Amino acid sequence: MANFLETFSVYYSYFLPALVAYALVSPTSLRNWLAVQETPVLVQIRSVEERDRRKWEQRASLAITVVVGVVMLVLINLPRMGILIPGVVIDSWFGVFLGGVLAVAFFMTIYREFTWVRFMCRRDLDGDVKICEVPTDYLQDHGRLLVWSLMFSSAFISLAALLFDNGMAIVLLTISTVYMINLNPFPRMTMKRSIKFCMTLSTIYIVCGLMLFFRLPSQQPRSPYIQYASPIISERPEWWAHNSLKWGGWVISMLWSILQGPLIALCYRYDFNNWIQDHPEKGSLLAQSLAVALLPENDPELSPGVLVPAKSLIPSFSKPYYTAVLCSWLVTHLITLVWIPIMDEGLRFAFAPIAGTLAMPVMCITILIVAWVRYEVSDLWEYREDWKITTTYLPDDEEARAALCILHEAPGPIFERAARWAAMYHMAGEARMHRTFSSYVLFTISYRLVVLLLHFLYFYLH
């Protein structure tokens, strides 16, 4: 027991903040999903100039990505070429970039969860959901003070974590980062694909980990890549070098906690969906409570806003899948503490990848067992959510403009008109949305494989 408590005191900061983030983001994602379902599709006619502009933006984004990737590859290979970069330069560049990202994540988490500001869901011309605050007189009068206060607090927390290795600041930044990244789900979420994705990804990681374990040579001379660290450390103050070299550890633990978050939040929303089906009268009352945000002026490129329901409007409901998957995640991490040794301080971040990889198949199997016990395997397998509704824009001609005028003059609420328009013209966008989701999944898998390859090269060359 004493050994377990000692191990827990060493590794708790690598997984307990993610648990808090999951508990915060799951109810928030449910409230966002309820508002998204009632958010109408914005109907516009896309002109030739608009299509050309979109193509130019996509090409520019691709070019920037390629340039950044080439620069990163060059920087990674500079040590092997014998080119030494001062450690202060690396710390300054990485610290400013990382500190800015973490400060923004902390700011947005506090702004979303712990202020009185109300938020609404709107759709843009591409069908993407935009969540923004509802403008009020009080927010216009005191919003600047609120924003500046949160900005200074976020910057202070970020500096405390990066420069002084403050444990509480690191925990707060980890919670906020995992929260913000898991708050924005994929354009299309299905339980079947989520389970398959987690099982496939965990299998790849386990196989790569076994290959790394059995092929890693026991004795290897130091390579230029590792020798590169010695002149860098000597250029820094001792406390600075000690703290800055630990950045990568808890950043990796943050990134690894992102993989399980979408599945956990999806189980929370699926539990609510089952509860609504068993209590349809509660669902109708909740749908009636969703109000349209009254704005002083409408944005022609955004649909009418639907208020995100307050926490008090969400009734309590049973959560068998959410409880089971969260407990399986936690139990897997606690069991990992039993057999994993206390590693050197520079390698303790490996706990998050090891425990997270083992947790993913356990979570998936737990979900399937709960569904089998409740006789809901088929319903679970077919559950899906469409967060993004891709519309097919009409060409810029007279017939399309006439059809749009007739639609705008049709009687009925704006939501009904938008629904009729979407039913007529968004069918062809289903395939494009499927391709978008598939591309995102392939990019995520490729990115993780590259990171794992870099880790393998690091240990192999060492």
VENPERA-V68987 format. One record per pair of residues at least 4 apart in sequence whose C-alpha atoms are under 7 Angstrom apart, sorted by the first residue. I is the first residue (numbers start at 1). J is the second residue. Records with the same first field share a line. If there is no record, write none. Layout:
# VENPERA-V68987
I->J + J
This chain:
# VENPERA-V68987
1->5
2->6
3->7
4->8 + 337 + 338
5->9
6->10
7->11 + 337 + 342
8->12 + 337
12->16
13->17 + 171
14->250 + 253 + 352
15->19 + 352
16->20
17->21 + 171 + 174 + 175
18->22 + 175 + 178 + 257
19->23
20->24 + 175
21->25 + 175 + 176 + 178 + 179
22->26 + 179 + 261
24->28
25->29 + 179 + 183
26->30 + 265 + 268
27->31
28->32
29->33 + 183 + 265
30->34 + 269
31->35 + 308 + 309
32->36 + 308
33->37
35->39 + 121 + 306 + 307 + 308
36->121 + 387
38->306
39->121 + 122 + 305 + 306
40->303 + 415 + 418 + 419
41->123 + 127 + 303 + 418 + 422
42->123 + 124 + 125 + 302 + 303 + 418
44->393
45->393 + 394 + 395 + 396
46->50 + 51 + 393 + 394 + 395 + 396
47->51 + 395 + 396
48->52
49->53
50->54
51->55
52->56
53->57
54->58
55->59
56->60
57->61
58->62
59->63
60->64
61->65
62->66
63->67
64->68
65->69
66->70
67->71
68->72
69->73
70->74
71->75
72->76
73->77
74->78
77->81
78->82 + 83
79->83 + 84 + 224 + 225 + 228
80->224 + 225
84->228
86->90 + 232
87->91 + 232 + 233 + 235 + 236
88->92 + 236
89->93
90->94
91->95
92->96
93->97
94->98
95->99
96->100
97->101
98->102
99->103 + 158
100->104
101->105
102->106 + 158 + 173 + 177
103->107 + 154 + 155 + 158
104->108
105->109 + 176 + 177 + 180
106->110 + 154 + 173 + 176 + 177
107->111 + 150 + 151 + 154
108->112
109->113 + 176 + 180
110->114 + 115
111->115
117->133
118->133 + 134
119->131 + 132 + 133 + 134 + 307 + 308
120->131 + 132 + 133 + 134 + 305 + 306 + 307 + 308
121->129 + 130 + 131 + 132 + 305 + 306 + 307 + 308
122->129 + 130 + 131 + 302 + 303 + 304 + 305 + 306
123->127 + 128 + 129 + 130 + 302 + 303
124->128 + 129 + 301 + 302 + 303
125->301 + 302
126->390 + 391
127->388 + 389 + 390 + 391
128->388
129->388
135->139
136->140
137->141
138->142
139->143
142->146
143->147
144->148
145->149
146->150
147->151
148->152
149->153
150->154
151->155
152->156
153->157
154->158
155->159
156->160
157->161 + 169
158->162
159->163
160->164 + 165 + 166 + 169
161->165 + 166 + 169 + 170
162->244
163->240 + 243
164->243
165->243
166->170
167->171
168->172
169->173
170->174
171->175
172->176
173->177
174->178 + 254
175->179
176->180
177->181
178->182 + 254 + 257 + 258
179->183
182->258 + 261 + 262
185->262
187->386 + 387 + 388 + 437
188->385 + 386 + 387 + 388 + 437
189->384 + 385 + 386
190->194 + 383 + 384 + 385
191->195 + 380 + 381 + 382 + 383 + 384
192->196 + 381 + 382
193->197
194->198 + 263
195->199 + 364
196->200
197->201
198->202 + 360 + 361
199->203 + 360 + 361
200->204
201->205
202->206 + 357 + 360 + 361
203->207
204->208
205->209 + 357
206->210
207->211
208->212
209->213
210->214
211->215
212->216 + 456
216->460
220->462
221->462
222->226 + 227 + 462
223->227 + 461 + 462
224->228
226->462
229->233
230->234
231->235
232->236
233->241
236->240 + 241
237->241
238->242
239->243
240->244
241->245
242->246
246->346
247->251
248->252
249->253 + 349
250->254 + 349
251->255
252->256 + 349
253->257 + 349 + 352
254->258
256->352 + 353 + 356
257->261
260->264 + 360
261->265
262->266
263->267
264->268 + 322 + 325 + 326
265->269
266->270
267->271 + 321 + 322
268->272 + 319 + 322
269->273
270->274
271->275 + 318 + 319 + 320 + 321
272->276 + 317
273->277
274->278
275->279 + 317
276->280 + 282 + 283
279->283
280->284
281->285
282->286
283->287
284->288
285->289
286->290
290->306 + 307 + 309
291->306 + 307
292->305 + 306 + 307
293->305 + 306 + 307
309->313
319->323
320->324
321->325 + 367 + 370
322->326
323->327
324->328 + 366
325->329 + 363 + 366 + 367
326->330
327->331
328->332 + 362 + 363
329->333 + 359 + 363
330->334
331->335
332->336 + 355 + 359
333->337 + 355
334->338
336->340 + 355
343->347 + 348
344->348
350->354
351->355
352->356
353->357
354->358
355->359
356->360
358->362
359->363
360->364
361->365
362->366
363->367
364->368
365->369
366->370
367->371
368->372 + 377
369->373
370->374
371->375 + 376 + 377 + 380
372->376 + 377
376->380
377->381
378->382
379->383
390->426 + 429 + 430 + 433
391->422 + 425 + 426 + 429
392->425 + 426 + 428 + 429
394->400
395->400
396->400
397->401
398->402
399->403
400->404
401->405
402->406
403->407
404->408
405->409
406->410
407->417
412->416 + 417
413->417
414->418
415->419
416->420
417->421
418->422
419->423
420->424
421->425
422->426
429->433
430->434
431->435
432->436
433->437
434->438
435->439
436->440
437->441
438->442
439->443
440->444
441->445
442->446
443->447
444->448
445->449
446->450
447->451
448->452
449->453
450->454
451->455
452->456
453->457
454->458
455->459
456->460
457->461
458->462
